[in-house]
Amino acid sequence: MSKNDKNKKENKSVGNSIKAIPMRINLLFFLIFTLFIILIARLYNMQIVHHDFYLKKLEEAGSVTKVVEATPRGQIYDASGTVLVSNKEKTAIKFTRSNKISADQMRKVAEKLVTIIPGALENEPLTERDKKDFYLANADNLRKIQEATTTDEKYDKKTGDKLSEGSLYALYISKVTDNQIIFSPELEEAAKIFKRMNATSNFNTTVIISDDLTDVQIATIAENESNLSGISIGTDWEREYANTALRSLLGTISSERAGIPAEELDTYLSKGYSRNDRVGTSYVEKGYEEYLQGSRKISEVYLDKNGNISDNKVISEGQPGKNLKLTIDLKFQEGVENILQKYFQQAKSQGHANVSEGAYAVVLNPNDGSVLAMAGLSQNKETGELTKDSLQTFTGAFVPGSVVKGATLTSGWNAGAITGNEILVDQPIQIAGSPVKQSWFTNGGSLPINAVQALEYSSNTYMLQLTLRMMGQPYYYNMNLDPTNKDKVFKELREGFGEYGMGVLTGFDIPGETRGLVPSAEKSSAGSLLDLSFGQYDTYTTLQLAQYAATVANGGTRYAPHIVSGIYDGSDGNKFGKEVKAIDAKELNKVNISKDNMALIKEGFYRVVHGGALATGLEVGQGESVPISAKTGTAETFTTDLNGNTIATTANNIVAYAPTDNPQIAIGAMVPDLTDAYTHVNHYIARDIVNLYNSMYGFK
């Protein structure tokens, strides 16, 4: 075949293929058109010709929906394994609301339930609005109100628009009279049940009643479920808290009816929570919500045409929340409380604690921030009654007194006001127009002392002169105080204090702590700045003092206090379960201080307890089982008695750690508003806590 003949044949083949394309496209369009006509015919047949038939089929088919339920929260244990918080399972009457059930039907169900479980909700509050809602839930009552409503009333007088459903219902509510909501005791009970049912959103399940159900009541409801639309028998749980010294620290959770607090609703919903989920509202329960809350149980609930539950299939059982193990041993906590009780009662018996708020102590592991004890006793000044109040250790703040002086030295060194163990003359400080300020041990005289002795003797005037130098105004008799650098020095002092944990949040792992009262520098006087230098201005919590003690004890690292040591998966049936997360030490900062200067502070703290005759904490060392280092504080304060009279008082405070050469515990203790500065209860409290720890666990 010639080349020309071959080309002619190929061209003819291509031409035939091109001619075939329109034919195929036309065939495809014809098929699509035919299918479209068939679809239209089917829709016409279903929606027009046989509309009633298919509507009836849909109604008879009922509905199916996924129901999400919370699983029990994780349990909480102390460091030794004692159960502090657990869950009690109980049988419950539950209501699953379909999108078909009417208010009238719910009211009838509520009225039937009352005959089976009378008085189950007798303590449930019932408002006037609740009663009106219940009244209008009756179809006949609603119709009467509707008939009594004129056409004009159904339109907005200002805009002329027809009222929305919500506005129209509010109008109906306003027309219900007081006489119409006078119910019999049985109907009042039914109204309470209806209230809970009506608060349930479509396709959600709510516990209606779960308290004290008898076997007969449970059986009766189970037998009559087909006549009780949406009602079923299931299980629920309630939180059980052991009545221990740690109860207040554990916090609380919301009820299912209260659900998520309004101010946190958006946050929780974004995490997949439901509105009626029970969540932690305070302290440990809130701080560790993400672990304590379990994964949700998911079921498919089948409802018949009347809204009755025809079947319930569990898709996912969910998992209970994780368990928590605390850092606190309950027995040690109770021992610390007993120590506080002993010495506070001793001060009361001597007449020195009648106007005091109480006594508080926090014990930390200085090497990782673990909370070993957090004990408090608060006094009712009217009755003298003492109650356990651990919360006050981080929510209540008091004037600290001289315990802060180690931090004052740190600020002075950093500002260049003094160097090392510099000697200053302890002498009365006379500022023009102000009362004389002096130390307790000079009796108006003077004594050259170094930085270590300033801690040992608790020299106020050493700190005052240091602060004056920071202001650029070295002391001289009857000097005028120039406030020019006041704000700058306030900042420098407070930054030094804050590096140890005073006047700042400690980083505690549960919510609710206060940073204390720290007035603004701009609104504070230069005289107040001088008072701040020896602990007579800002207020701090007992937890802050313990963190300060811990930071000195370990050489200058500030760790965040934590009350939880680990998160555990309890699904394997063991006490704690398998550890899934350890709560490790969290370093917040290192104090800006040289090793030599930190050594001076430590030497000063040691000599407070083991120094000469002028040492302020000698009683701490009397009977100590291991060497203790400490700094005492006796703040001058004021309070009022029951008659409103102003009473001069002192706060007996202390920071301490032990053993001196290998610190394993750090202590902050505060006993505010005593009427005698020399009770030394703070000394005895610190010493006895150290001895208690040593007797229970032994120092390494």
C-alpha positions as a printed Julia matrix, in Angstrom:
700×3 Matrix{Float64}:
   0.0    0.0     0.0
   1.37   3.4    -0.94
   1.97   6.1     1.61
  -0.85   8.25    0.15
  -3.36   5.39    0.36
  -2.42   4.79    4.01
  -2.95   8.45    4.93
  -6.34   8.51    3.2
  -7.48   5.48    5.2
  -6.38   7.01    8.54
  -8.12  10.31    7.76
 -11.34   8.47    6.95
 -11.17   6.6    10.3
 -10.69   9.82   12.28
 -13.57  11.44   10.48
 -15.9    8.59   11.34
 -14.9    8.84   15.05
 -15.64  12.57   15.13
 -19.04  12.02   13.55
 -19.85   9.44   16.3
 -19.26  11.85   19.24
 -22.47  13.94   18.88
 -24.49  10.75   18.67
 -23.07   9.51   22.01
 -23.64  12.85   23.73
 -27.24  12.92   22.54
 -27.76   9.41   23.87
 -26.32  10.43   27.28
 -28.56  13.51   27.49
 -31.57  11.36   26.6
 -30.79   8.92   29.44
 -30.36  11.77   31.97
 -33.6   13.39   30.83
 -35.46  10.07   31.13
 -34.14   9.48   34.7
 -35.06  13.03   35.68
 -38.65  12.51   34.42
 -38.88   9.25   36.4
 -37.62  11.03   39.59
 -40.18  13.82   39.19
 -42.9   11.24   38.7
 -41.85   9.42   41.89
 -41.79  12.62   43.92
 -45.21  13.62   42.55
 -46.52  10.17   43.44
 -45.18  10.35   47.03
 -45.9   13.98   47.87
 -49.14  14.61   45.95
 -50.94  11.39   45.03
 -50.02   9.31   48.12
 -49.1   12.13   50.54
 -51.31  10.9    53.41
 -50.1    7.3    53.06
 -46.41   8.15   53.36
 -47.01  10.68   56.14
 -48.74   7.96   58.15
 -45.82   5.61   57.52
 -43.37   8.24   58.78
 -45.39   8.82   61.92
 -45.62   5.09   62.62
 -41.91   4.64   62.12
 -41.03   6.75   65.17
 -37.48   8.07   65.45
 -34.0    7.18   66.6
 -31.49   9.47   68.2
 -28.11   9.31   69.85
 -28.18  10.05   73.58
 -24.97  11.09   75.32
 -24.65  10.53   79.06
 -21.87  11.4    81.47
 -19.95   8.57   83.12
 -18.89   8.65   86.79
 -16.03  10.98   87.68
 -12.64   9.71   88.74
 -11.97   9.03   92.4
  -9.57  10.98   94.61
  -7.12   9.38   97.06
  -4.65  10.72   99.58
  -0.93   9.9    99.31
  -1.36   6.62  101.22
  -4.34   5.37   99.22
  -7.19   6.42  101.5
 -10.31   7.17   99.47
 -11.31  10.81   99.84
 -13.87  11.1    97.02
 -15.83   8.28   95.41
 -19.07   7.71   93.51
 -22.21   6.0    94.74
 -24.25   4.32   92.02
 -28.02   4.34   92.38
 -31.11   3.45   90.39
 -32.74   6.41   88.68
 -35.86   7.36   86.77
 -34.76   8.98   83.53
 -36.61  10.98   80.91
 -35.61  11.07   77.25
 -37.41  13.87   75.43
 -38.45  13.24   71.85
 -39.27  16.01   69.42
 -42.87  14.81   69.29
 -43.92  14.82   72.92
 -46.18  17.74   73.84
 -46.36  19.68   77.08
 -49.77  18.13   77.69
 -48.31  14.63   77.36
 -45.44  15.47   79.73
 -47.9   16.8    82.29
 -49.91  13.57   82.11
 -46.74  11.52   82.56
 -45.81  13.65   85.59
 -49.26  13.11   87.11
 -48.92   9.33   86.64
 -45.45   9.3    88.2
 -46.75  11.05   91.32
 -49.08   8.13   91.99
 -46.1    5.75   91.89
 -43.47   7.83   93.71
 -45.35  10.28   95.96
 -43.25  12.87   97.79
 -40.05  12.08   95.88
 -39.4   15.77   95.18
 -40.98  17.34   98.24
 -37.92  19.56   98.82
 -37.76  20.73   95.21
 -38.42  24.5    94.95
 -41.36  25.58   92.82
 -41.69  29.18   91.66
 -44.82  31.0    90.54
 -43.58  30.75   86.96
 -43.1   26.98   87.35
 -46.72  26.67   88.46
 -47.98  28.75   85.54
 -46.0   26.64   83.08
 -47.58  23.54   84.59
 -51.05  25.08   84.39
 -50.63  25.93   80.69
 -49.24  22.47   79.95
 -52.82  21.25   80.22
 -54.28  21.56   76.71
 -57.71  22.63   78.0
 -56.21  25.32   80.22
 -54.09  26.63   77.37
 -57.11  26.77   75.08
 -59.09  28.79   77.66
 -56.29  31.34   77.93
 -55.95  31.5    74.15
 -59.68  32.1    73.75
 -59.52  34.88   76.34
 -56.78  36.62   74.36
 -58.03  39.17   71.86
 -56.71  39.48   68.32
 -55.31  42.94   69.07
 -53.27  41.54   71.97
 -51.54  39.14   69.59
 -49.88  42.02   67.72
 -47.09  44.34   68.8
 -48.61  47.74   69.62
 -45.52  49.63   68.43
 -44.65  47.8    65.23
 -47.94  46.17   64.37
 -46.12  42.88   63.79
 -47.54  39.59   64.96
 -46.02  38.49   68.29
 -43.39  35.78   68.19
 -44.15  32.43   69.79
 -42.04  33.37   72.82
 -43.75  36.73   73.28
 -47.17  35.17   72.79
 -46.45  32.52   75.43
 -45.27  35.24   77.83
 -48.62  36.95   77.24
 -50.46  33.74   78.1
 -48.36  33.38   81.25
 -49.34  36.89   82.35
 -53.01  35.98   82.04
 -52.79  33.03   84.46
 -54.29  34.14   87.79
 -53.19  33.28   91.3
 -56.36  31.26   91.86
 -55.6   29.12   88.83
 -52.29  27.96   90.3
 -53.62  26.84   93.66
 -52.85  23.14   93.36
 -53.49  20.11   95.51
 -50.38  18.55   97.13
 -50.44  15.85   94.44
 -50.53  18.38   91.6
 -47.72  20.38   93.23
 -45.61  17.22   93.2
 -46.53  16.63   89.56
 -45.55  20.23   88.78
 -42.08  19.58   90.22
 -41.63  16.49   88.06
 -42.93  18.37   85.02
 -40.45  21.16   85.7
 -37.54  18.73   85.37
 -39.01  17.08   82.29
 -39.7   20.41   80.61
 -36.12  21.57   81.22
 -34.84  18.66   79.12
 -34.0   19.6    75.55
 -35.05  17.42   72.62
 -33.23  14.1    72.3
 -31.5   14.52   75.66
 -31.83  12.33   78.72
 -32.21  13.74   82.23
 -32.41  12.11   85.64
 -35.83  12.93   87.05
 -35.63  11.12   90.38
 -32.81   9.07   91.89
 -33.24   9.25   95.66
 -34.61   6.45   97.83
 -36.51   4.52   95.16
 -38.0    1.28   96.47
 -37.93  -2.01   94.59
 -41.72  -1.84   94.26
 -41.58   1.64   92.71
 -38.86   0.59   90.28
 -40.82  -2.5    89.26
 -44.04  -0.53   88.83
 -42.39   2.02   86.55
 -40.69  -0.71   84.53
 -44.05  -2.42   84.0
 -45.7    0.83   82.89
 -42.98   2.3    80.67
 -45.21   1.91   77.61
 -47.69   4.33   79.21
 -45.02   6.73   80.43
 -43.68   8.46   77.33
 -39.91   8.91   77.47
 -39.56   7.39   80.95
 -37.08   4.61   81.63
 -35.23   3.01   84.53
 -31.47   3.5    84.5
 -28.56   4.24   86.79
 -27.08   7.45   88.11
 -24.27   8.34   90.49
 -23.64  10.89   93.18
 -20.36  12.21   94.53
 -19.44  11.0    98.02
 -16.88  12.96  100.05
 -15.27  11.43  103.11
 -15.53  13.7   106.15
 -11.81  14.31  106.58
  -9.42  17.15  107.26
  -9.02  17.54  103.49
 -12.72  17.92  102.67
 -12.71  21.65  101.91
  -9.7   21.39   99.56
 -11.44  18.82   97.39
 -14.08  21.26   96.18
 -17.51  20.56   94.73
 -19.23  19.72   91.46
 -22.38  21.16   89.92
 -25.61  19.19   89.94
 -27.06  17.76   86.73
 -29.92  20.25   86.93
 -27.57  23.21   87.38
 -25.18  21.87   84.75
 -22.29  23.96   83.51
 -21.99  27.4    85.16
 -23.21  30.09   82.78
 -19.91  32.0    82.77
 -18.04  28.89   81.59
 -20.66  27.48   79.24
 -18.98  28.42   75.95
 -15.62  27.04   77.07
 -17.04  23.68   78.05
 -19.33  23.38   75.03
 -16.32  23.91   72.77
 -14.74  20.88   74.48
 -17.71  18.65   73.69
 -19.57  18.93   77.0
 -23.36  19.01   77.27
 -25.15  21.84   79.06
 -26.35  19.64   81.91
 -23.0   17.93   82.55
 -21.77  17.9    86.13
 -18.46  19.75   86.3
 -16.03  20.75   89.01
 -16.86  24.18   90.42
 -14.02  24.69   92.91
 -10.57  23.6    94.09
  -9.36  20.08   93.2
 -12.61  19.13   91.45
 -12.3   22.18   89.2
  -8.53  22.3    88.84
  -8.39  18.72   87.55
 -11.72  18.66   85.69
 -10.16  17.52   82.41
  -8.95  14.32   84.08
 -11.8   13.65   86.51
 -14.46  13.94   83.78
 -14.84  10.63   81.97
 -15.58   9.93   78.32
 -19.3    9.86   77.63
 -21.59   6.87   77.22
 -23.37   6.96   73.85
 -26.63   5.11   73.2
 -29.08   4.9    70.32
 -32.57   5.42   71.69
 -35.49   4.32   69.53
 -38.78   6.13   70.09
 -42.12   4.99   68.75
 -44.72   7.32   67.24
 -45.91   8.31   70.74
 -42.46   9.2    71.95
 -42.11   6.05   74.07
 -38.71   4.37   74.23
 -39.03   1.18   72.19
 -35.37   0.19   72.3
 -32.07   1.38   73.7
 -28.75   0.2    72.27
 -25.41   1.16   73.78
 -22.93   2.16   71.08
 -20.1    3.11   73.45
 -19.96   2.4    77.18
 -17.63   5.34   77.75
 -14.97   5.38   80.45
 -15.07   6.73   84.02
 -12.82   9.68   84.75
  -9.2    9.29   85.77
  -8.3    8.9    89.44
  -6.17  11.42   91.33
  -3.58  10.71   93.99
  -2.79  13.65   96.26
   0.58  14.62   97.67
  -0.94  14.9   101.16
  -1.04  11.99  103.6
  -4.27  12.38  105.56
  -2.62  11.24  108.81
   0.09  13.88  108.57
  -2.53  16.51  107.7
  -4.53  15.55  110.79
  -1.36  15.67  112.89
  -0.61  19.22  111.74
  -4.18  20.23  112.53
  -3.82  18.79  116.02
  -0.67  20.88  116.54
  -2.51  24.04  115.48
  -5.4   23.15  117.77
  -3.1   22.53  120.74
  -1.27  25.84  120.61
  -4.22  27.98  119.58
  -6.25  26.62  122.48
  -3.26  27.28  124.73
  -3.21  30.92  123.61
  -6.98  31.14  124.14
  -6.74  29.73  127.65
  -4.26  32.51  128.43
  -6.67  35.1   127.01
  -4.46  35.98  124.04
  -6.5   34.58  121.11
 -10.07  35.72  121.74
 -10.09  38.09  118.75
  -7.85  36.01  116.49
  -9.1   34.64  113.16
  -7.36  31.32  113.78
  -4.15  29.43  113.02
  -2.81  28.22  109.66
   0.12  26.15  108.43
   1.39  24.87  105.07
   4.14  22.28  104.67
   5.91  21.84  101.31
   8.61  19.63   99.9
  11.17  22.32   98.99
  12.68  20.19   96.25
   9.61  19.84   94.03
   6.76  21.93   95.47
   4.65  19.0    96.68
   2.11  20.06   99.31
   2.57  17.82  102.36
   0.01  19.53  104.58
  -2.34  22.46  104.26
  -4.07  22.9   107.6
  -6.15  25.67  109.07
  -8.41  26.43  112.0
 -10.71  29.44  111.83
 -12.38  30.91  114.88
 -15.88  32.3   115.12
 -15.2   35.38  117.24
 -18.75  35.48  118.59
 -18.91  31.87  119.77
 -15.23  30.96  120.0
 -15.94  27.85  117.94
 -13.06  26.5   115.84
 -13.66  24.93  112.43
 -11.27  23.23  110.03
 -10.41  25.68  107.26
  -7.61  24.61  104.95
  -8.85  27.03  102.3
  -7.78  30.02  104.37
  -4.15  28.99  103.86
  -4.3   30.25  100.28
  -7.41  32.44  100.19
  -6.75  34.48  103.35
  -3.89  36.97  103.64
  -2.34  38.53  106.74
   0.45  40.96  107.6
   3.67  38.87  107.56
   6.01  40.84  109.81
   9.76  40.21  109.96
   9.72  36.88  108.14
  10.25  38.88  104.92
  13.67  40.21  105.9
  15.61  37.61  103.91
  13.83  38.87  100.79
  14.5   42.49  101.8
  18.22  41.77  101.93
  17.98  40.19   98.47
  16.4   43.35   97.05
  19.07  45.48   98.74
  21.91  43.42   97.31
  20.39  43.54   93.82
  19.95  47.32   94.04
  23.55  47.8    95.22
  22.4   49.34   98.52
  24.57  46.94  100.51
  27.2   44.35   99.65
  27.61  40.94  101.23
  27.57  40.84  105.03
  27.88  44.62  105.33
  27.72  46.23  108.76
  25.17  48.95  109.5
  24.52  50.57  112.85
  21.19  49.52  114.33
  19.88  52.79  115.76
  16.56  54.59  116.26
  15.35  56.03  112.95
  13.86  59.5   113.22
  12.21  60.79  110.04
  11.0   64.38  110.25
   7.35  64.49  111.26
   7.12  60.74  111.98
   7.3   58.6   115.13
  10.67  57.03  115.92
  11.18  53.54  114.47
  13.58  51.24  116.29
  14.48  47.59  116.84
  13.26  45.69  119.88
  16.73  44.83  121.23
  18.55  48.2   121.45
  16.31  50.02  123.94
  16.9   53.27  122.08
  20.63  52.7   121.81
  22.8   51.71  118.87
  24.62  48.53  117.87
  26.71  47.78  114.77
  25.39  44.58  113.16
  25.93  42.71  109.89
  23.34  41.2   107.54
  23.37  37.8   109.24
  22.84  39.41  112.65
  20.08  41.56  111.17
  18.22  38.3   110.49
  19.23  36.66  113.78
  18.12  39.62  115.92
  15.37  40.67  113.49
  16.58  44.24  113.06
  13.96  46.63  111.74
  16.33  49.57  111.36
  18.85  47.6   109.27
  16.03  47.08  106.74
  14.93  50.72  106.99
  18.44  52.03  106.32
  18.87  49.57  103.44
  15.64  50.87  101.89
  16.65  54.51  102.37
  19.86  53.74  100.5
  17.81  52.17   97.7
  15.94  55.51   97.54
  19.28  57.34   97.26
  18.82  58.9   100.73
  21.28  57.5   103.3
  19.93  57.96  106.82
  20.68  60.96  109.01
  18.8   62.15  112.07
  15.49  64.01  111.47
  15.89  63.75  107.69
  13.07  64.68  105.33
  11.86  61.82  103.18
  11.98  62.64   99.46
   9.34  60.55   97.62
  10.99  61.01   94.2
  12.25  57.42   93.92
   9.44  55.88   95.96
   7.71  54.05   93.11
  10.99  52.7    91.76
  11.98  51.24   95.13
   8.49  49.81   95.72
   8.99  47.94   92.46
  12.48  46.75   93.4
  11.43  45.54   96.83
   8.34  43.78   95.52
  10.26  42.16   92.69
  12.64  40.72   95.26
   9.76  39.52   97.42
   7.97  38.1    94.38
  10.97  35.99   93.38
  10.42  34.1    96.64
   6.64  33.89   96.14
   5.37  36.78   98.27
   2.84  39.2    96.78
   2.47  37.09   93.63
   0.47  34.01   92.72
   2.34  30.89   93.77
   1.3   28.81   90.75
  -0.78  26.48   92.96
  -2.38  23.76   90.83
  -5.94  24.35   92.05
  -7.91  27.57   91.5
  -8.87  30.15   94.08
  -5.63  31.49   95.56
  -5.16  35.18   96.31
  -1.95  37.14   95.9
  -2.73  39.11   99.04
  -3.22  42.84   99.44
  -0.56  44.71   97.47
  -1.55  48.41   97.28
  -0.36  50.36   94.25
   2.94  52.15   94.67
   1.48  55.33   93.17
  -1.15  55.53   95.91
   1.22  54.54   98.72
   3.42  56.87  100.74
   7.17  56.78  101.21
   6.51  55.93  104.84
   4.57  52.85  103.74
   7.58  51.85  101.64
   9.72  51.82  104.78
   7.07  49.71  106.55
   7.1   47.27  103.62
  10.82  46.63  104.16
  10.19  44.83  107.44
   6.82  43.26  106.63
   4.34  45.83  107.92
   2.48  46.83  104.75
   1.55  44.2   102.13
  -0.31  41.05  103.19
   0.52  37.48  102.2
  -1.0   34.02  102.46
   0.37  31.13  104.48
   1.03  29.29  101.21
   3.15  32.21   99.98
   5.23  32.11  103.16
   5.72  28.35  102.76
   6.88  28.88   99.17
   9.3   31.54  100.42
  10.69  29.12  103.01
  11.0   26.39  100.37
  12.83  28.7    97.97
  15.41  29.62  100.61
  15.7   25.96  101.67
  16.62  24.7    98.2
  19.01  27.55   97.45
  16.86  29.84   95.33
  14.56  27.89   92.99
  10.85  28.7    93.27
   8.62  25.71   92.49
   4.86  25.87   91.96
   3.05  24.11   94.82
   1.02  21.12   93.68
  -1.47  19.03   95.63
  -1.83  16.21   93.07
   1.05  13.77   92.58
  -0.34  11.7    89.73
  -3.2   10.83   87.37
  -4.28   7.18   87.24
  -6.45   5.03   85.0
  -8.61   3.08   87.43
 -10.23   0.83   84.84
  -7.99  -2.13   85.7
  -9.65  -2.56   89.1
  -6.6   -1.7    91.22
  -6.72   0.92   93.95
  -5.17   3.72   91.92
  -4.91   2.0    88.58
  -2.08   2.51   86.15
  -0.32   5.86   86.31
  -0.92   7.78   83.1
   0.62  11.1    84.12
   2.96  12.12   86.92
   2.75  15.7    88.17
   6.36  16.77   88.03
   8.07  19.7    89.68
   7.33  22.97   87.89
  10.07  25.55   88.18
   8.75  29.13   88.14
  11.97  31.11   88.52
  15.34  31.3    90.17
  16.01  34.06   92.66
  18.45  36.68   91.4
  21.02  36.12   94.12
  24.62  34.94   94.35
  25.51  31.72   96.14
  27.45  33.7    98.74
  24.51  35.96   99.54
  22.09  33.0    99.69
  24.52  31.39  102.12
  24.27  34.52  104.3
  20.46  34.25  104.38
  20.7   30.57  105.28
  23.22  31.31  108.02
  20.92  34.01  109.36
  17.93  31.64  109.38
  20.0   29.03  111.22
  21.16  31.54  113.83
  17.56  32.68  114.44
  17.11  29.26  116.07
  20.64  28.44  117.23
  22.24  31.86  117.82
  23.01  33.94  120.88
  20.81  35.51  123.53
  19.3   38.03  121.08
  18.2   35.36  118.58
  14.43  35.61  118.07
  13.6   31.92  117.54
  15.43  30.04  120.26
  12.22  28.26  121.33
  12.07  26.59  117.91
  15.26  24.72  118.74
  14.2   23.62  122.21
  13.22  19.98  121.74
  13.96  19.83  118.02
  14.61  16.31  116.69
  16.76  17.64  113.82
  18.37  21.06  113.24
  15.78  23.63  112.13
  16.35  26.96  110.35
  13.7   29.66  110.57
  12.75  33.32  110.46
  10.14  34.6   112.86
   7.74  37.48  112.34
   5.7   39.45  114.85
   3.62  41.96  112.91
   1.85  44.82  114.67
  -1.81  44.83  113.63
  -5.26  45.99  114.69
  -8.68  44.38  114.82
 -12.06  45.05  116.43
 -13.75  43.23  119.26
 -17.44  42.28  119.39
 -18.31  45.75  120.66
 -16.59  47.47  117.75
 -13.63  48.63  119.82
 -10.22  48.77  118.12
  -7.76  46.31  119.64
  -3.98  46.38  119.15
  -2.83  42.89  118.16
   0.18  41.04  116.79
   0.49  38.33  114.16
   2.8   35.51  115.26
   4.24  34.1   112.02
   7.17  31.92  111.0
   8.92  30.42  107.99
  11.1   27.38  108.61
  12.78  24.39  107.01
  14.47  21.2   108.17
  16.88  19.54  108.4
  19.11  22.59  108.04
  21.84  20.86  105.99
  19.49  18.75  103.84
  16.07  20.44  103.76
  13.17  18.05  103.1
  10.25  20.09  104.42
   9.51  23.82  104.42
   6.9   25.46  106.63
   4.86  28.64  106.61
   2.67  29.29  109.67
   0.51  32.3   110.57
  -1.45  33.04  113.75
  -2.98  36.51  113.27
  -4.39  38.96  115.81
  -3.06  37.69  119.13
  -3.08  40.15  122.01
   0.38  39.11  123.25
   3.46  39.34  121.06
   5.35  36.74  123.1
   3.13  33.66  123.05
   5.71  31.94  120.81
   2.95  29.72  119.41
   4.51  30.15  115.97
   7.8   28.75  117.3
   6.18  25.71  118.86
   4.02  25.02  115.81
   7.04  24.94  113.47
   9.11  22.79  115.84
   6.31  20.27  116.42
   5.55  19.96  112.69
   9.2   19.1   112.03
   9.21  16.57  114.86
   5.92  15.06  113.67
   7.26  14.56  110.15
  10.44  13.0   111.51
   8.5   10.61  113.74
   6.16   9.53  110.93
   8.56   9.24  108.02
  12.08   9.95  109.2
  14.37  12.4   107.42
  16.75  10.89  104.89
